[in-house]
Amino acid sequence: MALRFSEMIEEARLSARALRDYGEHFFNPTVRLGVTGLSRAGKTVFITALVHGLTRGGRFPVFEPFATGRIARARLEPQPDDAVPRFDYENHVRTLIEARRWPNSTVDISELRLVIDYQRQNGADRTLTLDIVDYPGEWLLDLPLLNKSFEQWSRESLALSRERPRAPLAAEWHQHLATLKAQAPADEQAALTAAKLFTDYLRACRDERFAMSLLPPGRFLMPGNLAGSPALTFAPLDLPAEGTVPEGSLWAMMVRRYEAYKDVVVRPFFRDHFSRLDRQMVLVDALSAFNSGPEALVDLEAALAGILDCFRIGRSTIFSSLFRPRIDRILFAATKADHLHHLSHDRLEAVLRRTVAKAVARAEDTGAEIDVVALAAVRATREAMVARGREKLPSILGTPAPGERANGEAFDGNTEVATFPGDLPTDAEELFAGETAFRGLSSASAEKSDYRFLRFRPPQLDGNGPDGPDLPHIRLDRALQFLIGDRLQ
């Protein structure tokens, strides 16, 4: 299909930006690493732990240039993009270590520049600049809207909302939707009510009982300074199978605002940030899907496929660097591996690998490298064998967050407990077997669900040492080796 004139202009702008970036990076080698993930996946914790470990001398035995001493030092420097908020690294470290609380979730884009002085394997001294771009995964799920009309998006959103377990959550919105006529005159109050009820439905889907992942438009759940604007005041409509959009109608109003959302929100993010990434980290809270049931896991699979489809991936070449950079490495990480005994870590990786398998299969011929890992950027638990009768169960020890409950007991946030989280199946396919797969919170109580993973507080750390305490982790060094190890050879 031929490009529209506006799309040709956009492509030219992107190529010009890529050419400028290439010139800068030729003299100052730089990797732009995108870090994303859906809500509560642990993006802020991952970036904080990565920077803390590199700048303070953490324990990274699998990260070869660090383990062999070829990295002389890593330091923070002012970021290059003055219009982007700085990632609040120092405050996040204090929150983790001193307050023993998890930092607030990512609600906007932010950036941090880390400069690494290292020695190449041939002995030459070099510098690599790592620009870390943190952005909500929900924004990523908006990118497919660029290629969809309002009518197509409406049909898809309505069809999804009529499936289980979404249908009951959408009931109030559906009742209001039934009162609307797309061809009727534009009505501001009707649009406001529809947008509010549609947003309430999306928010209910994200509740831990259901943990749905496929929830565009992303800014409806994190509106920021656009709250209440017409660009966020639209919703799907039940539309006739055929016919044109009547001028001045509610349908026309919704189309205009949907297009405004793409122009004001989606395109600037793609142009100014997303299209410039070299490497990508996608964090996945698979345990929340386990908690919620098989529908949540299937929904997560669809969301991750949508995310991977958004990336312009492929082997990076001089030509692509000059005119359109490509993401040549993507790492999917199942977070919160510390909520499982290490005997289940390989199984957690296998589940994530199965979850992204369909999406990865479509990218196999691009030349990009894609991998999967189970990790905990900050390890909140320890392991132990706990006797239960004559059995000894592989368990984990940690301090549950205040208000967490298990077996009818509520935790105060100060008491350490031992818990047996359960074993994941050896065959990942068992979790995708429909109604026979497993029971989640959406269909069973917390005590009767097959998997119930507690939320733990960050660990109590020993502050001895010149650089302060290490942040314990699981496989953060493996993630670093995959993401930037080749650039430090």
JOGIMO-V798821 format. One line per field, one symbol per residue. phi: phi as a letter, one per 40 degrees, with the letter a starting at -180 (. if undefined). burial: # if it has 24 or more other ideal C-beta (glycine too) atoms within 12 Angstrom, else .. A space follows every 10 residues. Layout:
phi=???
burial=???
This chain:
phi=.cccdccccc cccccccccc cccccccbdb bcbcbaicdg chcccccccc cccccbgccb cccdccccgc ccabacbdcc cccbdcccdc cccccccccf bcccccbaca aabbbbcabc ccgccabbcb ccbbaccccc ccdcccbbcd ccccdcccdc ccccccdccc dcccccdccc bdccddbccc cccccccccc ccccccdccb fcbcbccccc cacfccdgcd cbbaacbcbc cbhccccgcd dccccccccc dcccbccccc ccbccbcbba bbcbcccccc dchccccccc dccccccccc ccbiccbdcc ccbadbcbab bcbccgcccb cdcbccccdc ccccccdccc dcbcccgccb bbababcbcc bbbabbcbgc cbbcbbbabc cdgcbafgbb bcgbccbbbb cgccccbccc cbcgcccacb ccbacdcbcc bacccbcdcc bccchcbgcc ccabgccccc cccbdccbc
burial=.........# ...##.##.. ##..#...## ########## ########## ######.### ..####...# #..#.#..## ...#.##.#. .##..##..# ###.###### ########.. ......#### ########## ######.#.# #.##..##.# #...##..## ..##.##..# .#...##..# ########## ##.####### ########## ###..#.... #########. ....#...## ########## ##.####### ########## ########## ########## ########## ####.#...# #.######## ########## ##.####### #######.## ..#..#.### ########## ###....... ...####### #..#.#.... #.....#### ##.#...#.. ##....#### ###..#..## #########. ........## ########## #####.##.
